[in-house]
Amino acid sequence: MGHICVKVTFYNAVDYVRYLEGKLKLGEVRKAEVRALVDTGATFPALPKEIIAKLALPSLGEHLAETAEGTGKVELVANAIIEIEGRIAQSPVIVRPKGIAPLIGIVALEQMGYKVDPTTGKLVKGLPLML
């Protein structure tokens, strides 16, 4: 199976809640539209520093984690709202170095009810687990 990439919109979660409350227009919500690699081995989504800055997501500090490179510290930032094909999830985001491809981890995929079909290498819609 090859790499699976999807079009994803990340929103600043505080702005998005203000939009839902009618305090902001959707166009005023800070967002980033990216092409992200689906990584079923990753727990949380990860974005490069420049996209974190664009979204103005505040840092939650460094946390010990297991990554593809081994055990080490990663920086976690506040929740983002994540949208793929009209389905949304919310999740904290891991900071990646500048210029590195965004990742979508299993937490957001499961919240939206997506599964990866290994025979086609595509996302398959099921029922969302968390509404």
Phi and psi in radians as a Rosetta constraint file:
Dihedral C 1 N 2 CA 2 C 2 CIRCULARHARMONIC -1.488 0.35
Dihedral N 2 CA 2 C 2 N 3 CIRCULARHARMONIC -2.935 0.35
Dihedral C 2 N 3 CA 3 C 3 CIRCULARHARMONIC -1.344 0.35
Dihedral N 3 CA 3 C 3 N 4 CIRCULARHARMONIC 2.536 0.35
Dihedral C 3 N 4 CA 4 C 4 CIRCULARHARMONIC -1.955 0.35
Dihedral N 4 CA 4 C 4 N 5 CIRCULARHARMONIC 2.116 0.35
Dihedral C 4 N 5 CA 5 C 5 CIRCULARHARMONIC -2.070 0.35
Dihedral N 5 CA 5 C 5 N 6 CIRCULARHARMONIC 2.510 0.35
Dihedral C 5 N 6 CA 6 C 6 CIRCULARHARMONIC -2.358 0.35
Dihedral N 6 CA 6 C 6 N 7 CIRCULARHARMONIC 2.679 0.35
Dihedral C 6 N 7 CA 7 C 7 CIRCULARHARMONIC -1.409 0.35
Dihedral N 7 CA 7 C 7 N 8 CIRCULARHARMONIC 2.184 0.35
Dihedral C 7 N 8 CA 8 C 8 CIRCULARHARMONIC -2.285 0.35
Dihedral N 8 CA 8 C 8 N 9 CIRCULARHARMONIC 2.466 0.35
Dihedral C 8 N 9 CA 9 C 9 CIRCULARHARMONIC -1.956 0.35
Dihedral N 9 CA 9 C 9 N 10 CIRCULARHARMONIC 2.188 0.35
Dihedral C 9 N 10 CA 10 C 10 CIRCULARHARMONIC -1.811 0.35
Dihedral N 10 CA 10 C 10 N 11 CIRCULARHARMONIC 2.322 0.35
Dihedral C 10 N 11 CA 11 C 11 CIRCULARHARMONIC -2.059 0.35
Dihedral N 11 CA 11 C 11 N 12 CIRCULARHARMONIC 2.587 0.35
Dihedral C 11 N 12 CA 12 C 12 CIRCULARHARMONIC -1.142 0.35
Dihedral N 12 CA 12 C 12 N 13 CIRCULARHARMONIC 2.113 0.35
Dihedral C 12 N 13 CA 13 C 13 CIRCULARHARMONIC -1.142 0.35
Dihedral N 13 CA 13 C 13 N 14 CIRCULARHARMONIC -0.628 0.35
Dihedral C 13 N 14 CA 14 C 14 CIRCULARHARMONIC -1.151 0.35
Dihedral N 14 CA 14 C 14 N 15 CIRCULARHARMONIC -0.792 0.35
Dihedral C 14 N 15 CA 15 C 15 CIRCULARHARMONIC -1.049 0.35
Dihedral N 15 CA 15 C 15 N 16 CIRCULARHARMONIC -0.727 0.35
Dihedral C 15 N 16 CA 16 C 16 CIRCULARHARMONIC -1.117 0.35
Dihedral N 16 CA 16 C 16 N 17 CIRCULARHARMONIC -0.710 0.35
Dihedral C 16 N 17 CA 17 C 17 CIRCULARHARMONIC -1.118 0.35
Dihedral N 17 CA 17 C 17 N 18 CIRCULARHARMONIC -0.711 0.35
Dihedral C 17 N 18 CA 18 C 18 CIRCULARHARMONIC -1.099 0.35
Dihedral N 18 CA 18 C 18 N 19 CIRCULARHARMONIC -0.612 0.35
Dihedral C 18 N 19 CA 19 C 19 CIRCULARHARMONIC -1.114 0.35
Dihedral N 19 CA 19 C 19 N 20 CIRCULARHARMONIC -0.797 0.35
Dihedral C 19 N 20 CA 20 C 20 CIRCULARHARMONIC -1.087 0.35
Dihedral N 20 CA 20 C 20 N 21 CIRCULARHARMONIC -0.573 0.35
Dihedral C 20 N 21 CA 21 C 21 CIRCULARHARMONIC -1.388 0.35
Dihedral N 21 CA 21 C 21 N 22 CIRCULARHARMONIC -0.074 0.35
Dihedral C 21 N 22 CA 22 C 22 CIRCULARHARMONIC 1.453 0.35
Dihedral N 22 CA 22 C 22 N 23 CIRCULARHARMONIC 0.214 0.35
Dihedral C 22 N 23 CA 23 C 23 CIRCULARHARMONIC -1.591 0.35
Dihedral N 23 CA 23 C 23 N 24 CIRCULARHARMONIC -0.292 0.35
Dihedral C 23 N 24 CA 24 C 24 CIRCULARHARMONIC -2.349 0.35
Dihedral N 24 CA 24 C 24 N 25 CIRCULARHARMONIC 2.670 0.35
Dihedral C 24 N 25 CA 25 C 25 CIRCULARHARMONIC -1.485 0.35
Dihedral N 25 CA 25 C 25 N 26 CIRCULARHARMONIC 2.681 0.35
Dihedral C 25 N 26 CA 26 C 26 CIRCULARHARMONIC -0.983 0.35
Dihedral N 26 CA 26 C 26 N 27 CIRCULARHARMONIC -0.634 0.35
Dihedral C 26 N 27 CA 27 C 27 CIRCULARHARMONIC -1.160 0.35
Dihedral N 27 CA 27 C 27 N 28 CIRCULARHARMONIC -0.284 0.35
Dihedral C 27 N 28 CA 28 C 28 CIRCULARHARMONIC -1.599 0.35
Dihedral N 28 CA 28 C 28 N 29 CIRCULARHARMONIC -0.162 0.35
Dihedral C 28 N 29 CA 29 C 29 CIRCULARHARMONIC -1.326 0.35
Dihedral N 29 CA 29 C 29 N 30 CIRCULARHARMONIC 2.237 0.35
Dihedral C 29 N 30 CA 30 C 30 CIRCULARHARMONIC -1.155 0.35
Dihedral N 30 CA 30 C 30 N 31 CIRCULARHARMONIC 2.265 0.35
Dihedral C 30 N 31 CA 31 C 31 CIRCULARHARMONIC -2.576 0.35
Dihedral N 31 CA 31 C 31 N 32 CIRCULARHARMONIC 2.843 0.35
Dihedral C 31 N 32 CA 32 C 32 CIRCULARHARMONIC -2.451 0.35
Dihedral N 32 CA 32 C 32 N 33 CIRCULARHARMONIC 2.176 0.35
Dihedral C 32 N 33 CA 33 C 33 CIRCULARHARMONIC -1.725 0.35
Dihedral N 33 CA 33 C 33 N 34 CIRCULARHARMONIC 2.136 0.35
Dihedral C 33 N 34 CA 34 C 34 CIRCULARHARMONIC -2.369 0.35
Dihedral N 34 CA 34 C 34 N 35 CIRCULARHARMONIC 2.863 0.35
Dihedral C 34 N 35 CA 35 C 35 CIRCULARHARMONIC -1.780 0.35
Dihedral N 35 CA 35 C 35 N 36 CIRCULARHARMONIC 2.097 0.35
Dihedral C 35 N 36 CA 36 C 36 CIRCULARHARMONIC -2.080 0.35
Dihedral N 36 CA 36 C 36 N 37 CIRCULARHARMONIC 2.577 0.35
Dihedral C 36 N 37 CA 37 C 37 CIRCULARHARMONIC -1.452 0.35
Dihedral N 37 CA 37 C 37 N 38 CIRCULARHARMONIC 2.250 0.35
Dihedral C 37 N 38 CA 38 C 38 CIRCULARHARMONIC -1.374 0.35
Dihedral N 38 CA 38 C 38 N 39 CIRCULARHARMONIC 2.166 0.35
Dihedral C 38 N 39 CA 39 C 39 CIRCULARHARMONIC -2.230 0.35
Dihedral N 39 CA 39 C 39 N 40 CIRCULARHARMONIC 1.684 0.35
Dihedral C 39 N 40 CA 40 C 40 CIRCULARHARMONIC -1.246 0.35
Dihedral N 40 CA 40 C 40 N 41 CIRCULARHARMONIC -0.160 0.35
Dihedral C 40 N 41 CA 41 C 41 CIRCULARHARMONIC -1.545 0.35
Dihedral N 41 CA 41 C 41 N 42 CIRCULARHARMONIC -0.159 0.35
Dihedral C 41 N 42 CA 42 C 42 CIRCULARHARMONIC -1.679 0.35
Dihedral N 42 CA 42 C 42 N 43 CIRCULARHARMONIC 2.499 0.35
Dihedral C 42 N 43 CA 43 C 43 CIRCULARHARMONIC -1.414 0.35
Dihedral N 43 CA 43 C 43 N 44 CIRCULARHARMONIC -0.960 0.35
Dihedral C 43 N 44 CA 44 C 44 CIRCULARHARMONIC -1.880 0.35
Dihedral N 44 CA 44 C 44 N 45 CIRCULARHARMONIC 2.773 0.35
Dihedral C 44 N 45 CA 45 C 45 CIRCULARHARMONIC -1.176 0.35
Dihedral N 45 CA 45 C 45 N 46 CIRCULARHARMONIC 2.762 0.35
Dihedral C 45 N 46 CA 46 C 46 CIRCULARHARMONIC -2.418 0.35
Dihedral N 46 CA 46 C 46 N 47 CIRCULARHARMONIC 2.382 0.35
Dihedral C 46 N 47 CA 47 C 47 CIRCULARHARMONIC -2.251 0.35
Dihedral N 47 CA 47 C 47 N 48 CIRCULARHARMONIC 2.584 0.35
Dihedral C 47 N 48 CA 48 C 48 CIRCULARHARMONIC -1.208 0.35
Dihedral N 48 CA 48 C 48 N 49 CIRCULARHARMONIC 2.744 0.35
Dihedral C 48 N 49 CA 49 C 49 CIRCULARHARMONIC -0.927 0.35
Dihedral N 49 CA 49 C 49 N 50 CIRCULARHARMONIC -0.658 0.35
Dihedral C 49 N 50 CA 50 C 50 CIRCULARHARMONIC -1.181 0.35
Dihedral N 50 CA 50 C 50 N 51 CIRCULARHARMONIC -0.537 0.35
Dihedral C 50 N 51 CA 51 C 51 CIRCULARHARMONIC -1.362 0.35
Dihedral N 51 CA 51 C 51 N 52 CIRCULARHARMONIC -0.651 0.35
Dihedral C 51 N 52 CA 52 C 52 CIRCULARHARMONIC -1.003 0.35
Dihedral N 52 CA 52 C 52 N 53 CIRCULARHARMONIC -0.766 0.35
Dihedral C 52 N 53 CA 53 C 53 CIRCULARHARMONIC -1.121 0.35
Dihedral N 53 CA 53 C 53 N 54 CIRCULARHARMONIC -0.738 0.35
Dihedral C 53 N 54 CA 54 C 54 CIRCULARHARMONIC -1.066 0.35
Dihedral N 54 CA 54 C 54 N 55 CIRCULARHARMONIC -0.669 0.35
Dihedral C 54 N 55 CA 55 C 55 CIRCULARHARMONIC -1.415 0.35
Dihedral N 55 CA 55 C 55 N 56 CIRCULARHARMONIC -0.242 0.35
Dihedral C 55 N 56 CA 56 C 56 CIRCULARHARMONIC 0.996 0.35
Dihedral N 56 CA 56 C 56 N 57 CIRCULARHARMONIC 0.830 0.35
Dihedral C 56 N 57 CA 57 C 57 CIRCULARHARMONIC -1.520 0.35
Dihedral N 57 CA 57 C 57 N 58 CIRCULARHARMONIC 2.132 0.35
Dihedral C 57 N 58 CA 58 C 58 CIRCULARHARMONIC -1.285 0.35
Dihedral N 58 CA 58 C 58 N 59 CIRCULARHARMONIC 2.583 0.35
Dihedral C 58 N 59 CA 59 C 59 CIRCULARHARMONIC -1.267 0.35
Dihedral N 59 CA 59 C 59 N 60 CIRCULARHARMONIC 2.473 0.35
Dihedral C 59 N 60 CA 60 C 60 CIRCULARHARMONIC -1.824 0.35
Dihedral N 60 CA 60 C 60 N 61 CIRCULARHARMONIC 0.135 0.35
Dihedral C 60 N 61 CA 61 C 61 CIRCULARHARMONIC 1.635 0.35
Dihedral N 61 CA 61 C 61 N 62 CIRCULARHARMONIC -3.136 0.35
Dihedral C 61 N 62 CA 62 C 62 CIRCULARHARMONIC -1.596 0.35
Dihedral N 62 CA 62 C 62 N 63 CIRCULARHARMONIC 2.523 0.35
Dihedral C 62 N 63 CA 63 C 63 CIRCULARHARMONIC -2.383 0.35
Dihedral N 63 CA 63 C 63 N 64 CIRCULARHARMONIC 2.518 0.35
Dihedral C 63 N 64 CA 64 C 64 CIRCULARHARMONIC -1.231 0.35
Dihedral N 64 CA 64 C 64 N 65 CIRCULARHARMONIC 2.332 0.35
Dihedral C 64 N 65 CA 65 C 65 CIRCULARHARMONIC -2.661 0.35
Dihedral N 65 CA 65 C 65 N 66 CIRCULARHARMONIC 2.767 0.35
Dihedral C 65 N 66 CA 66 C 66 CIRCULARHARMONIC -1.651 0.35
Dihedral N 66 CA 66 C 66 N 67 CIRCULARHARMONIC 2.241 0.35
Dihedral C 66 N 67 CA 67 C 67 CIRCULARHARMONIC -2.210 0.35
Dihedral N 67 CA 67 C 67 N 68 CIRCULARHARMONIC 3.118 0.35
Dihedral C 67 N 68 CA 68 C 68 CIRCULARHARMONIC -1.050 0.35
Dihedral N 68 CA 68 C 68 N 69 CIRCULARHARMONIC -0.474 0.35
Dihedral C 68 N 69 CA 69 C 69 CIRCULARHARMONIC -1.504 0.35
Dihedral N 69 CA 69 C 69 N 70 CIRCULARHARMONIC -0.092 0.35
Dihedral C 69 N 70 CA 70 C 70 CIRCULARHARMONIC 2.072 0.35
Dihedral N 70 CA 70 C 70 N 71 CIRCULARHARMONIC -2.893 0.35
Dihedral C 70 N 71 CA 71 C 71 CIRCULARHARMONIC -1.441 0.35
Dihedral N 71 CA 71 C 71 N 72 CIRCULARHARMONIC 2.351 0.35
Dihedral C 71 N 72 CA 72 C 72 CIRCULARHARMONIC -3.042 0.35
Dihedral N 72 CA 72 C 72 N 73 CIRCULARHARMONIC -3.066 0.35
Dihedral C 72 N 73 CA 73 C 73 CIRCULARHARMONIC -1.620 0.35
Dihedral N 73 CA 73 C 73 N 74 CIRCULARHARMONIC 2.445 0.35
Dihedral C 73 N 74 CA 74 C 74 CIRCULARHARMONIC -2.204 0.35
Dihedral N 74 CA 74 C 74 N 75 CIRCULARHARMONIC 2.629 0.35
Dihedral C 74 N 75 CA 75 C 75 CIRCULARHARMONIC -1.583 0.35
Dihedral N 75 CA 75 C 75 N 76 CIRCULARHARMONIC 2.302 0.35
Dihedral C 75 N 76 CA 76 C 76 CIRCULARHARMONIC -1.928 0.35
Dihedral N 76 CA 76 C 76 N 77 CIRCULARHARMONIC 2.450 0.35
Dihedral C 76 N 77 CA 77 C 77 CIRCULARHARMONIC -2.060 0.35
Dihedral N 77 CA 77 C 77 N 78 CIRCULARHARMONIC 2.936 0.35
Dihedral C 77 N 78 CA 78 C 78 CIRCULARHARMONIC -1.007 0.35
Dihedral N 78 CA 78 C 78 N 79 CIRCULARHARMONIC 2.862 0.35
Dihedral C 78 N 79 CA 79 C 79 CIRCULARHARMONIC -0.983 0.35
Dihedral N 79 CA 79 C 79 N 80 CIRCULARHARMONIC 2.527 0.35
Dihedral C 79 N 80 CA 80 C 80 CIRCULARHARMONIC -2.070 0.35
Dihedral N 80 CA 80 C 80 N 81 CIRCULARHARMONIC 2.686 0.35
Dihedral C 80 N 81 CA 81 C 81 CIRCULARHARMONIC -1.598 0.35
Dihedral N 81 CA 81 C 81 N 82 CIRCULARHARMONIC 2.302 0.35
Dihedral C 81 N 82 CA 82 C 82 CIRCULARHARMONIC -2.096 0.35
Dihedral N 82 CA 82 C 82 N 83 CIRCULARHARMONIC 2.269 0.35
Dihedral C 82 N 83 CA 83 C 83 CIRCULARHARMONIC -2.180 0.35
Dihedral N 83 CA 83 C 83 N 84 CIRCULARHARMONIC 2.240 0.35
Dihedral C 83 N 84 CA 84 C 84 CIRCULARHARMONIC -2.277 0.35
Dihedral N 84 CA 84 C 84 N 85 CIRCULARHARMONIC 2.083 0.35
Dihedral C 84 N 85 CA 85 C 85 CIRCULARHARMONIC 0.842 0.35
Dihedral N 85 CA 85 C 85 N 86 CIRCULARHARMONIC 0.799 0.35
Dihedral C 85 N 86 CA 86 C 86 CIRCULARHARMONIC 1.445 0.35
Dihedral N 86 CA 86 C 86 N 87 CIRCULARHARMONIC -0.075 0.35
Dihedral C 86 N 87 CA 87 C 87 CIRCULARHARMONIC -1.768 0.35
Dihedral N 87 CA 87 C 87 N 88 CIRCULARHARMONIC 2.493 0.35
Dihedral C 87 N 88 CA 88 C 88 CIRCULARHARMONIC -2.158 0.35
Dihedral N 88 CA 88 C 88 N 89 CIRCULARHARMONIC 2.742 0.35
Dihedral C 88 N 89 CA 89 C 89 CIRCULARHARMONIC -2.556 0.35
Dihedral N 89 CA 89 C 89 N 90 CIRCULARHARMONIC 2.951 0.35
Dihedral C 89 N 90 CA 90 C 90 CIRCULARHARMONIC -2.329 0.35
Dihedral N 90 CA 90 C 90 N 91 CIRCULARHARMONIC 2.522 0.35
Dihedral C 90 N 91 CA 91 C 91 CIRCULARHARMONIC -2.848 0.35
Dihedral N 91 CA 91 C 91 N 92 CIRCULARHARMONIC 2.599 0.35
Dihedral C 91 N 92 CA 92 C 92 CIRCULARHARMONIC -1.145 0.35
Dihedral N 92 CA 92 C 92 N 93 CIRCULARHARMONIC 2.783 0.35
Dihedral C 92 N 93 CA 93 C 93 CIRCULARHARMONIC -2.176 0.35
Dihedral N 93 CA 93 C 93 N 94 CIRCULARHARMONIC 2.434 0.35
Dihedral C 93 N 94 CA 94 C 94 CIRCULARHARMONIC -1.573 0.35
Dihedral N 94 CA 94 C 94 N 95 CIRCULARHARMONIC 2.423 0.35
Dihedral C 94 N 95 CA 95 C 95 CIRCULARHARMONIC -1.466 0.35
Dihedral N 95 CA 95 C 95 N 96 CIRCULARHARMONIC 2.280 0.35
Dihedral C 95 N 96 CA 96 C 96 CIRCULARHARMONIC -1.973 0.35
Dihedral N 96 CA 96 C 96 N 97 CIRCULARHARMONIC 2.822 0.35
Dihedral C 96 N 97 CA 97 C 97 CIRCULARHARMONIC -1.061 0.35
Dihedral N 97 CA 97 C 97 N 98 CIRCULARHARMONIC 2.721 0.35
Dihedral C 97 N 98 CA 98 C 98 CIRCULARHARMONIC -0.987 0.35
Dihedral N 98 CA 98 C 98 N 99 CIRCULARHARMONIC 2.384 0.35
Dihedral C 98 N 99 CA 99 C 99 CIRCULARHARMONIC 1.472 0.35
Dihedral N 99 CA 99 C 99 N 100 CIRCULARHARMONIC -0.052 0.35
Dihedral C 99 N 100 CA 100 C 100 CIRCULARHARMONIC -1.512 0.35
Dihedral N 100 CA 100 C 100 N 101 CIRCULARHARMONIC 2.551 0.35
Dihedral C 100 N 101 CA 101 C 101 CIRCULARHARMONIC -1.093 0.35
Dihedral N 101 CA 101 C 101 N 102 CIRCULARHARMONIC 2.437 0.35
Dihedral C 101 N 102 CA 102 C 102 CIRCULARHARMONIC -1.141 0.35
Dihedral N 102 CA 102 C 102 N 103 CIRCULARHARMONIC 2.621 0.35
Dihedral C 102 N 103 CA 103 C 103 CIRCULARHARMONIC -2.154 0.35
Dihedral N 103 CA 103 C 103 N 104 CIRCULARHARMONIC 2.588 0.35
Dihedral C 103 N 104 CA 104 C 104 CIRCULARHARMONIC -1.979 0.35
Dihedral N 104 CA 104 C 104 N 105 CIRCULARHARMONIC 2.151 0.35
Dihedral C 104 N 105 CA 105 C 105 CIRCULARHARMONIC -1.647 0.35
Dihedral N 105 CA 105 C 105 N 106 CIRCULARHARMONIC 3.136 0.35
Dihedral C 105 N 106 CA 106 C 106 CIRCULARHARMONIC -1.207 0.35
Dihedral N 106 CA 106 C 106 N 107 CIRCULARHARMONIC -0.525 0.35
Dihedral C 106 N 107 CA 107 C 107 CIRCULARHARMONIC -1.028 0.35
Dihedral N 107 CA 107 C 107 N 108 CIRCULARHARMONIC -0.908 0.35
Dihedral C 107 N 108 CA 108 C 108 CIRCULARHARMONIC -1.137 0.35
Dihedral N 108 CA 108 C 108 N 109 CIRCULARHARMONIC -0.719 0.35
Dihedral C 108 N 109 CA 109 C 109 CIRCULARHARMONIC -1.051 0.35
Dihedral N 109 CA 109 C 109 N 110 CIRCULARHARMONIC -0.786 0.35
Dihedral C 109 N 110 CA 110 C 110 CIRCULARHARMONIC -1.179 0.35
Dihedral N 110 CA 110 C 110 N 111 CIRCULARHARMONIC -0.660 0.35
Dihedral C 110 N 111 CA 111 C 111 CIRCULARHARMONIC -1.050 0.35
Dihedral N 111 CA 111 C 111 N 112 CIRCULARHARMONIC -0.602 0.35
Dihedral C 111 N 112 CA 112 C 112 CIRCULARHARMONIC -1.540 0.35
Dihedral N 112 CA 112 C 112 N 113 CIRCULARHARMONIC -0.109 0.35
Dihedral C 112 N 113 CA 113 C 113 CIRCULARHARMONIC 1.432 0.35
Dihedral N 113 CA 113 C 113 N 114 CIRCULARHARMONIC 0.368 0.35
Dihedral C 113 N 114 CA 114 C 114 CIRCULARHARMONIC -1.584 0.35
Dihedral N 114 CA 114 C 114 N 115 CIRCULARHARMONIC 2.564 0.35
Dihedral C 114 N 115 CA 115 C 115 CIRCULARHARMONIC -2.242 0.35
Dihedral N 115 CA 115 C 115 N 116 CIRCULARHARMONIC 2.731 0.35
Dihedral C 115 N 116 CA 116 C 116 CIRCULARHARMONIC -1.715 0.35
Dihedral N 116 CA 116 C 116 N 117 CIRCULARHARMONIC 2.204 0.35
Dihedral C 116 N 117 CA 117 C 117 CIRCULARHARMONIC -1.553 0.35
Dihedral N 117 CA 117 C 117 N 118 CIRCULARHARMONIC 1.917 0.35
Dihedral C 117 N 118 CA 118 C 118 CIRCULARHARMONIC -1.186 0.35
Dihedral N 118 CA 118 C 118 N 119 CIRCULARHARMONIC -0.337 0.35
Dihedral C 118 N 119 CA 119 C 119 CIRCULARHARMONIC -1.383 0.35
Dihedral N 119 CA 119 C 119 N 120 CIRCULARHARMONIC -0.555 0.35
Dihedral C 119 N 120 CA 120 C 120 CIRCULARHARMONIC -1.840 0.35
Dihedral N 120 CA 120 C 120 N 121 CIRCULARHARMONIC -0.319 0.35
Dihedral C 120 N 121 CA 121 C 121 CIRCULARHARMONIC 1.228 0.35
Dihedral N 121 CA 121 C 121 N 122 CIRCULARHARMONIC 0.500 0.35
Dihedral C 121 N 122 CA 122 C 122 CIRCULARHARMONIC -2.174 0.35
Dihedral N 122 CA 122 C 122 N 123 CIRCULARHARMONIC 2.799 0.35
Dihedral C 122 N 123 CA 123 C 123 CIRCULARHARMONIC -1.351 0.35
Dihedral N 123 CA 123 C 123 N 124 CIRCULARHARMONIC 2.455 0.35
Dihedral C 123 N 124 CA 124 C 124 CIRCULARHARMONIC -2.073 0.35
Dihedral N 124 CA 124 C 124 N 125 CIRCULARHARMONIC 2.275 0.35
Dihedral C 124 N 125 CA 125 C 125 CIRCULARHARMONIC -1.412 0.35
Dihedral N 125 CA 125 C 125 N 126 CIRCULARHARMONIC 2.305 0.35
Dihedral C 125 N 126 CA 126 C 126 CIRCULARHARMONIC -2.181 0.35
Dihedral N 126 CA 126 C 126 N 127 CIRCULARHARMONIC -2.822 0.35
Dihedral C 126 N 127 CA 127 C 127 CIRCULARHARMONIC -1.412 0.35
Dihedral N 127 CA 127 C 127 N 128 CIRCULARHARMONIC 2.341 0.35
Dihedral C 127 N 128 CA 128 C 128 CIRCULARHARMONIC -1.064 0.35
Dihedral N 128 CA 128 C 128 N 129 CIRCULARHARMONIC 2.399 0.35
Dihedral C 128 N 129 CA 129 C 129 CIRCULARHARMONIC -1.390 0.35
Dihedral N 129 CA 129 C 129 N 130 CIRCULARHARMONIC -0.534 0.35
Dihedral C 129 N 130 CA 130 C 130 CIRCULARHARMONIC -2.252 0.35
Dihedral N 130 CA 130 C 130 N 131 CIRCULARHARMONIC 2.250 0.35
